[in-house]
Amino acid sequence: MLCHCPCCGSSFEKFLPFGIIQRLNARCPRCGCLERHRLLWLFLQSQTRLFVDHQKVLHVAPEPFLQKALRAMPHLAYISIDLASPVAMMRMDITDLTFPDDSFDCILCYHVLEHIPDDSAAMRELRRVLKPNGWAILQSPVYRNRATTYEDSCIVHPVDRERAFGQSDHVRIYGADYFQRLEDAGFRVRMDPFVRTLDPVSIERYGLSAWEMIFICTKDPHIHRRSLC
Ligand SMILES: [Zn+2]
């Protein structure tokens, strides 16, 4: 069976291995997307109106292939930000966004928050700029066997961070309380087991992680912004 990348439409014998602890069948040889991006793409395509309706989109730390695809969609008003990446359209600190309140219909933020020392401030800012009826996918690596998040602001050296958090630029390991941390920032969170609605052949063919949950965040209307400060 050939593997197929829904992001770039290409088929291959296999996806490439990827990761510090290498995962087989992970990276698309053509566009570079990983398991989580292919799942995101399939989710956006089948479960949202993003590829159809006019929407204002904020993409944090943009993956180049995804930015290219979304920017090419004329019905989207797309903007990407990053603190340092030259790929992003604007340079911005996620904990201090310069956008007005209620600016975006959709926010995509993949594997960013585990790098941010004050992730709570970042979550509150993302919530602030999300429109009342908007939605955000805020995905981070979550270790399901950990009940609570492990972080220690005293661990700053890259070598120590790699030892403690698994990657030299990570500042924590999220546990099952990731959900609660998002809710504490004023989101209503739904963990969507979308991948489990797909048949095993498709999961294999698209090179997906069969256990991945998608964190869909909407604005909790009952929480006033000032109460979060
Ligand atoms: Zn691809």
Residues whose N, C-alpha, C, O or C-beta is under 5 A from the ligand:
A	BS01	ZN	C5 C7 C8 C28 R30 C31 G32 C33
